[in-house]
Amino acid sequence: MIIKQLSVFLENKSGRLSEVSALLGNAGINMTAFSIADTSDFGILRVIVSEPERALTILRENNFSVSLTEVVGLICPNEPGALGKALGILKDEGIQIEYMYAFSLEKTANIIIRAANVQKCIDVLKKHELELLRSSDLYKI
């Protein structure tokens, strides 16, 4: 299933991440997964939220440079080799991964994948009977 992710460009200065989280929190929007990549001048906050379109509007209204991106969620067993197997399948099927991040809870690992072709990635994972993560699954955790 396709999950919508926000990508927020942040100046690399104190308080910017706090400002984003406060804006979303004050609006009742929950952040369930995120990753931050940075350079010396700016960072990119990639975040999965409970209401992506509303969060996009709120952040834009507050002068943040933000975009909405489609990603794929995969559920793997939280055990050695499980991720390698899934990534091997994607490699063998010609799926190019731009980036990914993950978190695990007890027996499962939840992986967010940004693929060059999101729908093809989903089709390959389904074909090989791997379990996909839905946006609604993120709020059961």
Contact map, one row per residue, 1 for C-alpha under 8 A:
111000000000000000000000000000000000000000000000000000000000000000000001100000000000000000000000000000000000000000000000010000000001110000000
111100000000000000000000000000000000000000000000000000000000000000000111100000000000000000000000000000000000000000000110010000000000011000000
111110000000000000000000000000000000000000000001000000000000000000000111100000000000000000000000000000000000000000000000000000000000011000000
011111000000000000000000000000000000000000000001000100000000000000011110000000000000000000000000000000000000000000000000000000000000000000000
001111100000000000000000000000000000000000000111100100000000000000011110000000000000000000000000000000000000000000000000000000000000000000000
000111110000000000000000000000000000000000001111100100010000000001111000000000000000000000000000000000000000000000000000000000000000000000000
000011111000000000000000000000000000000000011110000000000000000001111000000000000000000000000000000000000000000000000000000000000000000000000
000001111100000000000000000000000000000000011100000000000000000111100000000000000000000000000000000000000000000000000000000000000000000000000
000000111110000000000000000000000000000001111000000000000000000111000000000000000000000000000000000000000000000000000000000000000000000000000
000000011111000110000000000000000000000001111000000000000000000110000000000000000000000000000000000000000000000000000000000000000000000000000
000000001111100100000000000000000000000011100000000000000000000000000000000000000000000000000000000000000000000000000000000000000000000000000
000000000111110100000000000000000000011111100000000000000000000000000000000000000000000000000000000000000000000000000000000000000000000000000
000000000011111100000000000000000000000000000000000000000000000000000000000000000000000000000000000000000000000000000000000000000000000000000
000000000001111110000000000000000000000000000000000000000000000000000000000000000000000000000000000000000000000000000000000000000000000000000
000000000000111111100000000000000000000000000000000000000000000000000000000000000000000000000000000000000000000000000000000000000000000000000
000000000111111111110000000000000000000000000000000000000000000000000000000000000000000000000000000000000000000000000000000000000000000000000
000000000100011111111000000000000000000000000000000000000000000000000000000000000000000000000000000000000000000000000000000000000000000000000
000000000000001111111100000000000000000000000000000000000000000000000000000000000000000000000000000000000000000000000000000000000000000000000
000000000000001111111110000000000000000000000000000000000000000000000000000000000000000000000000000000000000000000000000000000000000000000000
000000000000000111111111000000000000000000000000000000000010000000000000000000000000000000000000000000000000000000000000000000000000000000000
000000000000000011111111100000000000000000000000000000000000000000000000000000000000000000000000000000000000000000000000000000000000000000000
000000000000000001111111110000000000000000000000000000000000000000000000000000000000000000000000000000000000000000000000000000000000000000000
000000000000000000111111111000000000000000000000000000000110000000000000000000000000000000000000000000000000000000000000000000000000000000000
000000000000000000011111111111100000000000000000000000100100000000000000000000000000000000000000000000000000000000000000000000000000000000000
000000000000000000001111111111000000000000000000000000000000000000000000000000000000000000000000000000000000000000000000000000000000000000000
000000000000000000000111111110000000000000000000000000000000000000000000000000000000000000000000000000000000000000000000000000000000000000000
000000000000000000000011111110000000000000000000000000000000000000000000000000000000000000000000000000000000000000000000000000000000000000000
000000000000000000000001111111000000000000000000000000000000000000000000000000000000000000000000000000000000000000000000000000000000000000000
000000000000000000000001111111100000000000000000111000100000000000000000000000000000000000000000000000000000000000000000000000000000000000000
000000000000000000000001100111110000000000000000111000000000000000000000000000000000000000000000000000000000000000000000000000000000000000000
000000000000000000000001000011111100000000000011110000000000000000000000000000000000000000000000000000000000000000000000000000000000000000000
000000000000000000000000000001111100000000000011110000000000000000000000000000000000000000000000000000000000000000000000000000000000000001100
000000000000000000000000000000111110000000000011100000000000000000000000000000000000000000000000000000000000000000000000000000000000000000000
000000000000000000000000000000111111000000001111000000000000000000000000000000000000000000000000000000000000000000000000000000000000000000000
000000000000000000000000000000001111100000001110000000000000000000000000000000000000000000000000000010000000000000000000000000000000000000000
000000000000000000000000000000000111110000111100000000000000000000000000000000000000000000000000000000000000000000000000000000000000000000000
000000000000000000000000000000000011111000111000000000000000000000000000000000000000000000000000000000000000000000000000000000000000000000000
000000000001000000000000000000000001111111110000000000000000000000000000000000000000000000000000000000000000000000000000000000000000000000000
000000000001000000000000000000000000111111100000000000000000000000000000000000000000000000000000000000000000000000000000000000000000000000000
000000000001000000000000000000000000011111000000000000000000000000000000000000000000000000000000000000000000000000000000000000000000000000000
000000000011000000000000000000000000011111100000000000000000000000000000000000000000000000000000000000000000000000000000000000000000000000000
000000001111000000000000000000000000011111110000000000000000000000000000000000000000000000000000000000000000000000000000000000000000000000000
000000001111000000000000000000000001111011111000000000000000000000000000000000000000000000000000000000000000000000000000000000000000000000000
000000111100000000000000000000000001110001111100000000000000000000000000000000000000000000000000000000000000000000000000000000000000000000000
000001111100000000000000000000000111100000111110000000000000000000000000000000000000000000000000000000000000000000000000000000000000000000000
000011110000000000000000000000000111000000011111000000000000000000000000000000000000000000000000000000000000000000000000000000000000000000000
000011100000000000000000000000111110000000001111100000000000000000000000000000000000000000000000000000000000000000000000000000000000000000000
001111000000000000000000000000111100000000000111110100000000000000000000000000000000000000000000000000000000000000000000000000000000000000000
000011000000000000000000000011111000000000000011111100100000000000000000000000000000000000000000000000000000000000000000000000000000000000000
000000000000000000000000000011110000000000000001111100000000000000000000000000000000000000000000000000000000000000000000000000000000000000100
000000000000000000000000000011000000000000000000111111100000000000000000000000000000000000000000000000000000000000000000000000000000000000000
000111000000000000000000000000000000000000000001111111110000000000010000000000000000000000000000000000000000000000000000000000000000000000000
000000000000000000000000000000000000000000000000001111111000000000010000000000000000000000000000000000000000000000000000000000000000000000000
000000000000000000000000000000000000000000000000001111111100000000000000000000000000000000000000000000000000000000000000000000000000000000000
000000000000000000000001000010000000000000000000101111111110000000000000000000000000000000000000000000000000000000000000000000000000000000000
000001000000000000000000000000000000000000000000000111111111000001110000000000000000000000000000000000000000000000000000000000000000000000000
000000000000000000000000000000000000000000000000000011111111100000000000000000000000000000000000000000000000000000000000000000000000000000000
000000000000000000000011000000000000000000000000000001111111110000000000000000000000000000000000000000000000000000000000000000000000000000000
000000000000000000010010000000000000000000000000000000111111111111000000000000000000000000000000000000000000000000000000000000000000000000000
000000000000000000000000000000000000000000000000000000011111111111000000000000000000000000000000000000000000000000000000000000000000000000000
000000000000000000000000000000000000000000000000000000001111111100000000000000000000000000000000000000000000000000000000000000000000000000000
000000000000000000000000000000000000000000000000000000000111111100000000000000000000000000000000000000000000000000000000000000000000000000000
000000000000000000000000000000000000000000000000000000000011111110000000000000000000000000000000000000000000000000000000000000000000000000000
000000011100000000000000000000000000000000000000000000000011111111000000000000000000000000000000000000000000000000000000000000000000000000000
000000011100000000000000000000000000000000000000000000000011001111100000000000000000000000000000000000000000000000000000000000000000000000000
000001111000000000000000000000000000000000000000000000010011000111110000000000000000000000000000000000000000000000000000000000000000000000000
000001110000000000000000000000000000000000000000000000010000000011111000000000000000000000000000000000000000000000000000000000000000000000000
000111100000000000000000000000000000000000000000000110010000000001111100000000000000000000000000000000000000000000000000000000000000000000000
000111100000000000000000000000000000000000000000000000000000000000111110000000000000000000000000000000000000000000000000000000000000000000000
011110000000000000000000000000000000000000000000000000000000000000011111000000000000000000000000000000000000000001000100000000000000000000000
011110000000000000000000000000000000000000000000000000000000000000001111100000000000000000000000000000000000000111100100000000000000000000000
111000000000000000000000000000000000000000000000000000000000000000000111110000000000000000000000000000000000000111100100110000000001100000000
111000000000000000000000000000000000000000000000000000000000000000000011111000000000000000000000000000000000011110000000000000000001110000000
000000000000000000000000000000000000000000000000000000000000000000000001111100000000000000000000000000000000011110000000000000000111100000000
000000000000000000000000000000000000000000000000000000000000000000000000111110000000000000000000000000000001111000000000000000000111100000000
000000000000000000000000000000000000000000000000000000000000000000000000011111000110000000000000000000000001111000000000000000000110000000000
000000000000000000000000000000000000000000000000000000000000000000000000001111100100000000000000000000000011100000000000000000000000000000000
000000000000000000000000000000000000000000000000000000000000000000000000000111110100000000000000000000011111100000000000000000000000000000000
000000000000000000000000000000000000000000000000000000000000000000000000000011111100000000000000000000000010000000000000000000000000000000000
000000000000000000000000000000000000000000000000000000000000000000000000000001111110000000000000000000000000000000000000000000000000000000000
000000000000000000000000000000000000000000000000000000000000000000000000000000111111100000000000000000000000000000000000000000000000000000000
000000000000000000000000000000000000000000000000000000000000000000000000000111111111110000000000000000000000000000000000000000000000000000000
000000000000000000000000000000000000000000000000000000000000000000000000000100011111111000000000000000000000000000000000000000000000000000000
000000000000000000000000000000000000000000000000000000000000000000000000000000001111111100000000000000000000000000000000000000000000000000000
000000000000000000000000000000000000000000000000000000000000000000000000000000001111111110000000000000000000000000000000000000000000000000000
000000000000000000000000000000000000000000000000000000000000000000000000000000000111111111000000000000000000000000000000000000000100000000000
000000000000000000000000000000000000000000000000000000000000000000000000000000000011111111100000000000000000000000000000000000000000000000000
000000000000000000000000000000000000000000000000000000000000000000000000000000000001111111110000000000000000000000000000000000000000000000000
000000000000000000000000000000000000000000000000000000000000000000000000000000000000111111111000000000000000000000000000000100010000000000000
000000000000000000000000000000000000000000000000000000000000000000000000000000000000011111111111000000000000000000000000100110000000000000000
000000000000000000000000000000000000000000000000000000000000000000000000000000000000001111111111000000000000000000000000000000000000000000000
000000000000000000000000000000000000000000000000000000000000000000000000000000000000000111111110000000000000000000000000000000000000000000000
000000000000000000000000000000000000000000000000000000000000000000000000000000000000000011111110000000000000000000000000000100000000000000000
000000000000000000000000000000000000000000000000000000000000000000000000000000000000000001111111000000000000000000000000000000000000000000000
000000000000000000000000000000000000000000000000000000000000000000000000000000000000000001111111100000000000000000111001100000000000000000000
000000000000000000000000000000000000000000000000000000000000000000000000000000000000000001100111110000000000000000111000000000000000000000000
000000000000000000000000000000000000000000000000000000000000000000000000000000000000000000000011111100000000000011110000000000000000000000000
000000000000000000000000000000000000000000000000000000000000000000000000000000000000000000000001111100000000000011110000000000000000000000000
000000000000000000000000000000000000000000000000000000000000000000000000000000000000000000000000111110000000000011100000000000000000000000000
000000000000000000000000000000000000000000000000000000000000000000000000000000000000000000000000111111000000001111000000000000000000000000000
000000000000000000000000000000000010000000000000000000000000000000000000000000000000000000000000001111100000001110000000000000000000000000000
000000000000000000000000000000000000000000000000000000000000000000000000000000000000000000000000000111110000111100000000000000000000000000000
000000000000000000000000000000000000000000000000000000000000000000000000000000000000000000000000000011111000111000000000000000000000000000000
000000000000000000000000000000000000000000000000000000000000000000000000000001000000000000000000000001111111110000000000000000000000000000000
000000000000000000000000000000000000000000000000000000000000000000000000000001000000000000000000000000111111100000000000000000000000000000000
000000000000000000000000000000000000000000000000000000000000000000000000000001000000000000000000000000011111000000000000000000000000000000000
000000000000000000000000000000000000000000000000000000000000000000000000000011100000000000000000000000011111100000000000000000000000000000000
000000000000000000000000000000000000000000000000000000000000000000000000001111000000000000000000000000011111110000000000000000000000000000000
000000000000000000000000000000000000000000000000000000000000000000000000001111000000000000000000000001111011111000000000000000000000000000000
000000000000000000000000000000000000000000000000000000000000000000000000111100000000000000000000000001110001111100000000000000000000100000000
000000000000000000000000000000000000000000000000000000000000000000000000111100000000000000000000000111100000111110000000000000000000000000000
000000000000000000000000000000000000000000000000000000000000000000000011110000000000000000000000000111000000011111000000000000000000000000000
000000000000000000000000000000000000000000000000000000000000000000000011110000000000000000000000111110000000001111100000000000000000000000000
000000000000000000000000000000000000000000000000000000000000000000000111000000000000000000000000111100000000000111110100000000000000000000000
000000000000000000000000000000000000000000000000000000000000000000000011000000000000000000000011111000000000000011111100100000000000000000000
000000000000000000000000000000000000000000000000000000000000000000000000000000000000000000000011110000000000000001111100000000000000000000000
000000000000000000000000000000000000000000000000000000000000000000000000000000000000000000000011000000000000000000111111100000000000000000000
010000000000000000000000000000000000000000000000000000000000000000000111000000000000000000000000000000000000000001111111110000000000000000000
010000000000000000000000000000000000000000000000000000000000000000000000000000000000000000000000000000000000000000001111111000000000000000000
000000000000000000000000000000000000000000000000000000000000000000000000000000000000000000000010000000000000000000001111111100000000000000000
000000000000000000000000000000000000000000000000000000000000000000000001000000000000000001000010000000000000000000101111111110000000000000000
110000000000000000000000000000000000000000000000000000000000000000000001000000000000000000000000000000000000000000000111111111000001000000000
000000000000000000000000000000000000000000000000000000000000000000000000000000000000000000000000000000000000000000000011111111100000000000000
000000000000000000000000000000000000000000000000000000000000000000000000000000000000000011001000000000000000000000000001111111110000000000000
000000000000000000000000000000000000000000000000000000000000000000000000000000000000000001000000000000000000000000000000111111111111000000000
000000000000000000000000000000000000000000000000000000000000000000000000000000000000000000000000000000000000000000000000011111111111000000000
000000000000000000000000000000000000000000000000000000000000000000000000000000000000000000000000000000000000000000000000001111111100000000000
000000000000000000000000000000000000000000000000000000000000000000000000000000000000000010000000000000000000000000000000000111111100000000000
000000000000000000000000000000000000000000000000000000000000000000000000000000000000000000000000000000000000000000000000000011111110000000000
000000000000000000000000000000000000000000000000000000000000000000000000011100000000010000000000000000000000000000000000000011111111000000000
000000000000000000000000000000000000000000000000000000000000000000000000011100000000000000000000000000000000000000000000000011001111100000000
100000000000000000000000000000000000000000000000000000000000000000000001111000000000000000000000000000000000000000000000010011000111110000000
100000000000000000000000000000000000000000000000000000000000000000000001111000000000000000000000000000000000010000000000000000000011111011000
111000000000000000000000000000000000000000000000000000000000000000000000100000000000000000000000000000000000000000000000000000000001111111000
011000000000000000000000000000000000000000000000000000000000000000000000000000000000000000000000000000000000000000000000000000000000111111100
000000000000000000000000000000000000000000000000000000000000000000000000000000000000000000000000000000000000000000000000000000000000011111110
000000000000000000000000000000000000000000000000000000000000000000000000000000000000000000000000000000000000000000000000000000000000111111111
000000000000000000000000000000010000000000000000000000000000000000000000000000000000000000000000000000000000000000000000000000000000111111111
000000000000000000000000000000010000000000000000010000000000000000000000000000000000000000000000000000000000000000000000000000000000001111111
000000000000000000000000000000000000000000000000000000000000000000000000000000000000000000000000000000000000000000000000000000000000000111111
000000000000000000000000000000000000000000000000000000000000000000000000000000000000000000000000000000000000000000000000000000000000000011111
